Amino acid sequence: MQLKCDWAEDNDVAVVFDIEFTGQQGSNQLISITGKGEGTDYDDDQLFVEFKGTYNPVLNVLEGRFYINGEDGGEPRMDDIKVRLDKDDTGFVSVTSIVRDEGTCPAEVRMINLAGDRGGRESMAKVKLTPQNLFATKK
């Protein structure tokens, strides 16, 4: 899973992390899904992300909430997603912001089934910086 600001290029993601599907083959019940990851915000602050949600194997839909914290560990940013997993690469899809600081960017998420290169991120020298950040603006 990759997480980025909506203005960022596809190769300029802030966080890359894995989510493990632990459900059994052939199950029709909702599967509880969790994932954790970390990365660097566009202002070089450390980001910590947790995902909690469910996967519906009958509808092939992943639904859940991202909790994004900065280095200070204050109140998390929260974003919801609901996406059908009918391709091995969903491309970037918008999330619905539930809680986010003013001045932070809307986020997008991309899910890749068994990604070989794990997404990655361009070096900071190649990154287009703006005043917006994924988590929070500096006070």
C-alpha positions in Angstrom: 0.0 0.0 0.0 1.3 3.5 -0.9 0.0 6.8 0.6 0.7 10.2 -0.8 -0.7 13.8 -1.2 -3.1 14.2 -4.1 -0.8 16.7 -5.8 2.3 14.5 -5.7 3.6 12.5 -8.6 2.9 8.7 -8.5 6.5 8.0 -7.7 6.5 10.5 -4.8 4.8 8.6 -2.1 5.1 9.4 1.6 4.5 6.0 3.1 4.9 2.4 1.8 3.7 -0.5 3.9 2.4 -4.1 3.7 -1.0 -5.3 4.7 -1.4 -9.0 5.3 -4.7 -10.8 4.4 -5.0 -13.6 6.9 -8.4 -15.1 5.8 -8.8 -18.6 4.7 -9.5 -19.5 1.0 -13.2 -19.9 0.2 -14.4 -18.0 3.3 -17.5 -15.8 2.9 -17.0 -14.0 6.1 -15.5 -10.5 6.6 -11.8 -10.6 7.2 -10.3 -8.2 9.7 -7.3 -6.4 8.1 -4.5 -4.4 9.8 -1.3 -2.9 8.6 1.4 -0.6 9.9 4.0 1.5 8.1 6.2 4.5 8.3 7.7 7.0 6.0 8.8 10.6 5.6 6.4 13.5 5.1 7.1 16.1 2.4 8.8 18.3 5.0 11.1 15.5 6.2 9.1 14.8 9.4 8.7 11.1 10.3 5.2 9.6 9.7 3.6 6.6 11.3 0.6 5.0 9.7 -1.8 2.3 11.0 -4.6 0.8 8.9 -7.6 -1.0 10.4 -10.4 -2.4 8.3 -12.2 -5.3 6.8 -12.1 -7.2 3.5 -15.3 -8.6 2.1 -14.2 -11.7 0.0 -17.7 -12.0 -1.6 -17.7 -8.4 -2.9 -13.9 -8.2 -3.2 -14.0 -4.8 -1.3 -11.5 -3.4 1.2 -12.9 -0.9 3.6 -11.2 0.8 6.5 -9.5 3.8 8.2 -5.9 5.1 8.2 -4.5 6.6 11.4 -1.6 8.9 10.6 0.7 10.3 13.4 3.7 12.5 13.3 6.8 12.5 15.4 5.1 14.2 18.3 2.5 11.4 18.7 -0.4 13.9 19.1 -3.9 13.4 17.7 -3.9 11.3 14.5 -5.1 12.3 11.1 -7.9 9.9 10.0 -8.9 9.0 6.5 -11.4 6.4 5.3 -11.2 4.2 2.2 -13.6 1.8 0.4 -12.2 0.2 -2.8 -12.9 -2.8 -4.9 -9.8 -4.9 -5.4 -10.6 -6.1 -8.9 -7.1 -5.4 -10.2 -3.6 -6.2 -8.9 -2.9 -2.5 -9.0 -5.7 -0.1 -8.0 -3.9 3.0 -9.1 -4.2 6.0 -6.8 -7.6 6.5 -5.3 -8.8 9.3 -3.1 -9.5 8.7 0.5 -12.2 10.5 2.6 -10.7 12.8 5.2 -12.4 12.4 8.6 -9.9 14.4 10.7 -7.0 16.4 9.3 -5.3 19.7 10.1 -6.1 22.8 8.0 -3.4 23.2 5.3 -2.7 19.5 5.0 -3.3 17.8 1.7 -6.1 15.5 0.6 -4.6 12.0 0.4 -4.5 9.2 -2.1 -3.8 5.5 -1.7 -2.6 2.9 -4.1 -2.8 -0.9 -3.4 -0.5 -3.2 -5.3 -0.9 -7.0 -5.0 2.5 -8.5 -4.2 4.5 -5.5 -5.4 8.1 -6.5 -6.3 9.8 -3.1 -5.7 7.5 -2.1 -2.8 6.7 1.3 -4.4 9.7 3.4 -3.3 10.0 7.2 -3.3 12.2 9.5 -5.4 15.1 11.2 -3.7 14.2 14.6 -2.0 16.3 16.4 -4.6 13.7 15.4 -7.3 10.6 16.0 -5.2 8.3 19.0 -5.9 7.7 20.6 -2.5 4.7 22.7 -1.6 3.5 24.1 1.7 1.1 21.2 2.0 2.0 18.0 4.0 0.3 14.7 4.4 0.1 15.0 8.2 0.3 18.6 9.5 1.7 22.0 8.8 4.5 23.3 11.0 3.3 25.9 13.5 
